Amino acid sequence: MAKFKIIVSDPETGKSQLVEVEESQAVPLIGRKLGEVIDGAAVKLSGYKLKITGGSDKDGFPMRPNIHGGVRVSAILSEGVGFHPSQSGERKRKTLRGNVITDAIVQINMKIVEKPKKSKKEAKPKAEEAKEESAPTEEAAEAT
């Protein structure tokens, strides 16, 4: 059965975390495409919305969004995922994986699109504390 290593990146903090899913937990991811937004509950992160940004198969070949299906192909590339040219106009044939998640995929890259919303009661005290802390410094600055 499928076993995925999922790297979830948080664009706000710049940090990422590794989540491993196996068998029945991995089934909702099979058949998904790059660019899809999924519910974080499928990856043990309830309340989050995650976007599938990439991945690689068991042999390390990267997934590319413009190759349709879950196939492995050899394509001539001039830029983008899987090839970074050293000279202008350089092209090269590279082996890549399609944009659909299959059993052959081992690693999936995702980024957080939406975080769970906090209740207003939790958010208010932090804002009030910040105002109280900043107020004495303003008064001290006016006094001098």
Number of C-alpha atoms within 10 A of each C-alpha: 8 17 18 22 17 19 19 23 20 17 11 8 7 7 9 15 9 13 14 15 18 12 11 10 16 18 16 12 20 13 13 16 22 21 14 11 18 19 15 19 13 16 20 13 15 12 13 18 18 26 21 23 20 22 26 20 21 11 9 14 18 22 29 20 17 11 16 13 15 19 15 18 14 11 13 12 17 16 14 9 14 15 16 13 13 8 7 8 8 11 15 14 12 13 17 22 28 24 25 22 26 19 17 17 24 18 22 24 19 24 18 19 16 15 14 11 9 8 8 8 8 9 11 10 11 10 10 10 10 10 11 10 10 10 10 11 11 10 10 9 8 8 7 5
